[in-house]
């Protein structure tokens, strides 16, 4: 189980997150939602060990991750929002590098990388440099890299970004299989319809604080709203986007009458 206990982090005295606490259990898919600037990225950086909190701690299976940060990094898989890869490498070379950094045996790396690239529709591209890949293809390489070492925890930041319809379906099915295999999944996304379909729980952060943590159906029931999108808008006090769009068009047409 992954557990965040009372995390706080400030930048130059300005709070980014304050008293953030939640758990992600084995076999659970937890959605993590919030508007831009709400504190999602700071929270994820603390979870992955890239940042230390000013207060609070992150536990995995009851142990502070900073007690052995190297061991913790070998436990989770991470798909970042932006596919920053060594683009001069091929997909196979990149997965070989990832496997070696994870301390995997060469034969196992070759076996897993070959099978994953085939299942992800990249077999014919596996020896081509990733400069020739589309964004969706690079995202699939990141997916394979995150799974290579059989992680116990997965942190997925907008993992469907750039994927085509078929790849998105595969990924959603994959999430259910990972959950069934006992993996703890933290799923960060702005696509609320997908979050509503696949997540067991939804954690909402706004202005650096957790404002909701419940099953999607429970949130809509408690707030007497028809969809997670409307719940989210109310929780984070989102602006009236339709009115804003109308006003933008009005500003655009000034002077053209």
N, C-alpha and C positions, 0 to 999 in steps of 0.2 A: 504494500500500500504506500502511495505517495501522500505525504501530509505537509501542508504549509501551515506554520504556526505564527500568527501575529507579525507578518512581514511588514516592515516599513523601510522606505528608501527615499532619500532626498538628493537633489542635485543643487549644489550651491545654496542650500537652505530652503529650496522650494520642494515641497513634498510631491513625489511621483506616485507612491502608493502608501497607504496607511492602514495598519492592522488587518492585513489580508490573510485570511485563514480559510482553507478548504482541504478536502481529501479527495483522492481519486483511488478507488479500490481496484483490486485485481478483477479483471473481467468487466470493467465498467468503461463506458465511453462518456466522458464529461465534456460538454461544450463550454468554451470560455469566450464570452462575448463582451464587447464594449466599444464605444465610439473611439475614433482616433484621439490619441492623447489621454485615454482613460487609465493607462497603466498596464496594459496587456504585455507590451514588449519588455518593460522593466521586470514584470513578474516572471516572464519566460527566461530572461537572462539570468535571473536569480536561480530558477529551477535548474538550468543547464550548467550552473557554476561559473558563468561568465561575469557575474556581479555578486558581490557580497551585500546582504542587507545591512542597514544601519541597526535594525532591531529584528528579532524573530529568527526563525530557522526553518530549514527544509529537512524533513525526515523521509527516509525510505526504509520500509520494514523496521521502523522504530529507531533508526540510527541517523544521526546528523550526517548529511552528505559531505560536509567539510572534514569529517573525521578521516575519510579516504576518498578524496575527490576523483582520483584516477580510477578507482574501482567503480564509483558512481557513474562516471562517464562511459564505462564499459557496460553499464546496465540499461541505458536508455538509447532510443533511436530518435533522431530529430530531423524533421523536414522543414526547413525555413521557408518563408514566403517567397524570397527571391532565390532563384537557382544559381547561386554563385559557385561555379565549378572551374576546374582547370581545363578550360575549353580546348586547349591544344591536345589534350589526351582523348583517347577513345573511351567509350563507355566501359569496355572491358578493362582497360588500363586503370581507369578511375576506381572501379570496384576492386581490382587487385590491390591498389594502394590502400583503400579503406580496409580491406580484409587484413592486410599486413599490419596496418596501424592498430587493428583490433587484436593482433596476435594469433590470427587464425592460421591453420596449416595450409600450405600452398595447394594441395590436392582438393581440400574442402573449398577453398576460395574459388578455384576453377570450376568445380562442380556446381556450387551455388550461383555464381555469377552467370554461368552459361544458362542454367535453368531459368533464372529470374529474367534475364534479358529476352529469352524466348517467350516466356509467359507475358511479358510486358510489350511484346510486339517490336522489339528492338534487335532481334537476332541478326537481321541483314545489315544493320548499322553498327554492330558491336565493335568493329575495327576501324570505323570512320571517326575522324576528329569531331569533337562535340561542337566546334564552330559551325558545323553544317546542320546542327540539330535545331528543331523548333523549340519554343519555350515549353510546350507540352512534353516533348521528348526528353528534355533536360529534367523536367519535373519527375518523369518516370525513372530516370537514372537515380535521382535523389531518393525516390521511394525504395528502389532496390538497395541503395547504400544504407538506408535507415534500418532495413530488415536483415541485412547480411549476417549479423552476429546474434540473431534471435533475442532481441531485447525484451526486458520485462515491462518497461515503460516506454510509451511513444508520445512525443510532443509534436503535434502536427499543426503548422502555422499556414493557413490557407492552402492546404495540400492540393485542392482541385484547380488551382490557378493555372490556366493555360491548357488544361486537359480537354480533349474532345469528349463527345457524349459517351462513346463506348468505354473510353478510359475512366471517365467519371463513374460509370456504372460498376466497372471492375473494382475501382477503389472503394466504393460504398459497400460492395459485397465483401471486399477484403477486410474492411473495418469490423464487420459482423463476425468474420472468421477469427480475427485477432481477439475480439472480445470473448468469443467462445473458447479460445485457447488460453484464456486467463490473463491476457495483457491489460495493463492499465493504460487508457488512452485519454490524453488531454487534447481536445480538438478545437482549434482556434479558427473562427470563420466569421465572415460578414454575410454569408448566404444563409439566411435564417430558415428558409424552407428546408434545406438539407439538414441543418442542425435539428430542426423539429422532427425530422424523419428518423435520424440515426442515433441521436444522443439519449442516453438514459437520464442524464441530469443536465441542467443548464446553470452555469455560474455567470452572473452579470456583474461587471465592474464599471463604475462610473466615478469620475473625479478621484481615482485612486482608492476607492473603497468598494467592497463587495456589497451590492444592493439586493441581490437575490441569489438563491441557491436551491433549486428544486427541479422536479421533473417538468418537462415542457407542458404536459397536460395539467399538472397541478398549478403551474403559474397562470395559465389561461383561465382555469376555474376560479382560483382565488381572486384574481383581478377582474373577473367577469368580462373578459375580452375574447374576441373570436380567434385570434391568431398570435403566435409568438412575436411576429413583427410589431403588432400593436402593443403588446406587453413591453417589448424592448424599448419602443419609442417613449412610452410613459415612464418607464423606470429611469431612463437616462435623460428625461426631459428634452427629448429631441425636438428640434424646431419643426414647424409646419412646413414640410418640404414642398407641398403643392403650392402653397401661398408664396414661398420663396422663389419657386420656379416661375410662377406667374409674374412676380415683380422683376425677375431677371429679364424676361422677355420685354416687359414694359421699358426697362432701362435701355435694352438693346435697340429699341425702335425710336428712342428719343432723337428728334431732329430729322426723322425720315417721313414725317407726316406732311 
